[in-house]
Every structure is written in C-alpha cells, then in structure tokens.
Amino acid sequence: MKSSHALKLVMASILGMGASAVIDGAMAGTSSCTESGCTVYPILFPPISGPGEGGGGGGGGWGGGDGSSNPRDEYSKMVWCADAPVQTWDEHGCDLYHPPELEVNGCGTAGGVPVPDFLVAPGGLQAGAAAFGKVFKEACDVHDRCYGTHASDKHQCDERLREDMISQAQDKLGGAFPVFGAFVVGQATAYARFLQWEWIEPWTSQPAYDRSQIDAACRASSKSFKDYCDHIGFGA
Amino acid sequence: MKLTWKLGLAVSILICGGGLLLLASNATDHGAEEDMPGRGIQALNPFGNVLAEMKNDREREALDAMQKPPTKREIAVHEAFAGDPRLIALSIEEAAWLDRHHYPKAADLTEAESIDPRHLAGTRDPRLMAIAGTAFMKHGMNFRAMSSHLGAGTHGALYSYQQGAIAERALYEERFGPTDADTAGVLRARLEVAFVLGDHTTQYLLDTSMADVDAMASPRHVQSQAREFLRSIAEDARLQGLPPPTVDPRPNAAQWKDLYRLSRSGAAGDLVTVYERE
C-alpha cells in the first residue's frame, strides 16, 4: 500500500468517513439497479469484510447507496481501493480492475456450432446467396451489444435481431430481394425463434445471455469501483 | 633466383601503377567539382534526383488513374478545417488515393441531401453505398446507415467505414443510452481499422466528434476488437469475390501533421494548396 494511501485510510477510518453521504454521492449515478432491485443480475458486490477480517456481510457494497452504510463497511471499501490493483476480485469472480471486455463478433457460435452471418439458401441458390457477403453481420453485432448491455431485455434483443436482419438484407439485396426474400425472412425468423424457443433456450441462447449479463454486471461494478476509488482519492 | 627477382619487379610495377592511377582519378574528380558547384549539395542528398523523378512518375500515374485531373486552388488552413478535412487532397497523388478508396466528392454529399436512399438498395458500388449511408443517416435511420457505410468498407471505402462508426454510435445511443466504455472500445476499434488500412486523417474524428470515445476506450479492448473487425472485413470481401482491403497509406502524412498543428495554433490563416476532384 502506498504511504499516501495509508494516510488517507487512517484519516478516513478515524473520521468514520461521513460515510454514507460520500458513498451516495459517488455511487448514485453509476448503479444500474432500480427501485425494483437488481432482480436478475444484480451489480456484483465485493465481500463486505476487508482482508484479514473474517465473516461479516450484509448491507453496503458497490452500488448500494441506501444511506445505511456503516463506517466499518466504508473502511472495507477503502481497503479495497488502497490495495487495488493487487486484490480486486469480488466474491463473484469479477476482476474489478480488468473486467471482461464486450466482444462484438457477428453471429458467432451457438454451443460451439458456427452460425452463418451470410444468407443461407437451398441447393443451387446457395452460391448466389453467399455472394452477397455477410448480409447479417451488423444485425448480429448490434445483437451482441444488446446482450452485453447490463439489464437488457433478452426477448427484446432477440426480436430486434429479426427486424434488423430483414432490413439489412433488404438494403443489401435490393432487386434480388424478391428472389431471396423468403430465405431472408426464414433465416431471420429462425434465428429469433431459435434464441427464444423454450425447449432449447436453456441450453443455447440463455447461457450466452447469462454470461454476457454477468460480464456486463462485472463491467458496471468495475466502473462503480473505479469511480468510487477515484472519488475518495485512491484512483489507480 | 632469377625468377624471384622478376616477380618482385612485376609486383612493384603493379603497386606503383595503381597508385598513379588513383592520383590521376582524384585529380579528374577535383577538376569536375570545380566545374559543377552544386555537386557538393548533391552529395548530401545523393538520391534527390531519383526521388523527384519517382514523385513525377507517381503523379503521372495518379493523373492517368483519374477520370478528370483535379483542380488546384489555395485555401486558408481554417477553411480546410471548417469542413471535413478527410475529403481534401494536398497533392494529385492524394486526390487519386481518395478516388481509389471511394471517398465521396462534394457533389456526392450534396446529392445525398436530396435522394431517397432506398432507391440505392442492392448497389454494389461503394461510392453509391456511401451516398446511401449518408442519406440514411440524414433521415435518422441509424441502423441502415451503419449497415450501408460498413458494407462499403468491405470494398476499401475507408471514409465510409469511419462514417459507419459514427452511425453505429448514434444507433447505440438511441438503443442503449449514452456512450460508455464498452461502446467506446468498439467504436475506437472501427476507427483503428481505417487508421491501420492507411487513412491517417482518422485523427480528425478523434480530435472532434469522437474525442470522448478515444478517452474512454481501453487499449486492450480496442486491439482485440480491431483484429476481429479486420478479420471480418477480409472474410466478407472473400465471400463477395473482392480482394480483401489491404494497407495503402494515404500520402502526405507529414504535411497533414503540420496542418493539424497550424489549425490548432493561431496561424490558421496560412494558405495551403489543395486539389479538388471533379
């Protein structure tokens, strides 16, 4: 720990931080949780007890901001900031200093199976369809971004994918759309239905969405953590 | 013994003869230098003539590649930066580079103001795709603007690819709220692709409309995402039977650097020669 940080830590723990006011000010704008709570994927919370303090728990946490934080919790947070970036893993396995990055990579894979971002057509039409290139690439990129947005609605993301795929193909195919339109609509609908089909969703798109949401929550937590540490003068 | 004596004589004649020859050639050189006073300067830049010849050749080739020769005129630096400097050429060679990478002309952008972009659906001409993208953007259809512009990028249209990033930003802000670090990484990677493929004037966007994006982006994220975008462009080009876009540096990087400096300083009234494409 740096000596200047140690000094701040000591001062803060003596003063009890004026805690909740500072925390609320720093965190209010960064937490994505609403009044209804972080029901599906809450912002990840670091353990309340600081290093060397066993047990503990309850209240506080990054993104709490409920005004009920006690000075010992704030002390724990400050220890975290002061020790960063050496010890910045929260109890959910989120590396607060190096959160997973958002990856935008087209239609990608579903359970290891590549998903084409070009138009698929039967038999002899396939060569002509593929020659239009990656007609669904941008639609899938936006879908990736949607899954990777904290607290996004999965159903809405999947339905938007269908709309985007059709409108993108209309622009790219132009005069050829009457020929290939049925395949475009079929492929777009198949992707959207496949992602939401209740029989397979738990094994295909749901885990992908869950993973993206956990990553997004980690990024949100990381931002809260860094903002908080910057605010109290422990910025890395 | 006789043989050794003759051999010694032959060797000494050879050595002395060589020395005399060297002296003679030096004397000739000195004489020549007195005749040509510029030769000393040329010695400092021995390839000056060759470089000038190469430049002339390149300009001749550039002119041949263009349908119409560009018009030369002088404008103030602040005028250049009042519009979009990415569309300005500082030499004939650069004007040909802009043509080669399907940069829109002033007339194209004026046209984009008034057309219905849906009429351009299905076009495979990157210049028309850029016009369609601009028109979609004007109509607030951000997804379609992004798709058209990034699609043109597959054909090597670097301006379009950068405009695609601007449309993508508008789309993300419309759907997912204000630009955050996640979006910033993706957008910065898009600009990095244009930069890597040769357009150094991407810096203009990083200085202006994308300045906050640049500040928020994480280098690691940008690197991995830019690599993915480059891979994807190449794959898309192959599917369409096009040559994948390759690195083709835009000429006049050093001059542009000076211009940026001038535009930021108080000397933005200085004149600069530009070449406008017809």
Contacts between the chains, C-beta under 8 A, distances in Angstrom:
chain1	res1	chain2	res2	distance
A	101	B	182	7.6
A	101	B	185	6.3
A	101	B	218	6.9
A	101	B	220	7.0
A	101	B	221	4.2
A	101	B	224	6.9
A	101	B	225	7.7
A	102	B	182	4.1
A	102	B	183	8.0
A	102	B	185	6.6
A	102	B	186	6.7
A	102	B	221	7.4
A	103	B	224	7.5
A	103	B	225	7.3
A	103	B	228	7.4
A	104	B	186	5.3
A	104	B	225	6.6
A	104	B	228	7.4
A	105	B	228	5.2
A	105	B	232	7.5
A	106	B	232	6.1
A	118	B	239	5.9
A	130	B	239	5.6
A	131	B	239	6.9
A	131	B	240	6.1
A	131	B	241	6.6
A	132	B	239	7.9
A	132	B	240	7.2
A	133	B	151	7.6
A	133	B	154	6.5
A	133	B	236	4.6
A	133	B	237	7.7
A	133	B	239	4.6
A	133	B	240	4.2
A	134	B	232	7.1
A	134	B	235	7.1
A	134	B	236	4.5
A	134	B	239	6.6
A	137	B	150	7.8
A	137	B	232	6.6
A	137	B	236	6.7
A	138	B	143	7.3
A	138	B	146	5.8
A	138	B	147	4.6
A	138	B	150	5.9
A	138	B	151	8.0
A	139	B	143	8.0
A	139	B	147	7.9
A	142	B	143	6.9
A	142	B	171	6.9
A	142	B	175	7.6
A	145	B	172	6.3
A	145	B	176	6.7
A	145	B	182	7.7
A	145	B	183	7.4
A	145	B	186	7.2
A	146	B	175	7.3
A	146	B	176	7.2
A	148	B	182	6.4
A	149	B	176	4.8
A	149	B	182	7.8
A	152	B	176	7.5
A	160	B	175	7.8
A	164	B	143	5.9
A	167	B	143	6.7
A	167	B	144	6.2
A	167	B	147	8.0
A	168	B	143	7.4
A	168	B	144	7.4
A	168	B	147	4.8
A	170	B	121	6.3
A	171	B	118	7.9
A	171	B	121	5.0
A	171	B	122	7.6
A	171	B	132	7.5
A	171	B	144	5.7
A	171	B	147	6.0
A	171	B	148	6.3
A	172	B	121	7.7
A	172	B	122	7.0
A	172	B	147	7.4
A	172	B	151	6.5
A	173	B	121	7.5
A	173	B	122	5.7
A	174	B	120	7.9
A	174	B	121	3.9
A	174	B	122	1.3
A	174	B	123	6.7
A	175	B	121	7.8
A	175	B	122	5.0
A	176	B	122	6.4
A	177	B	121	7.7
A	177	B	122	7.4
A	216	B	182	7.8
A	219	B	181	7.3
A	219	B	182	6.4
A	223	B	180	7.8
A	223	B	181	7.0
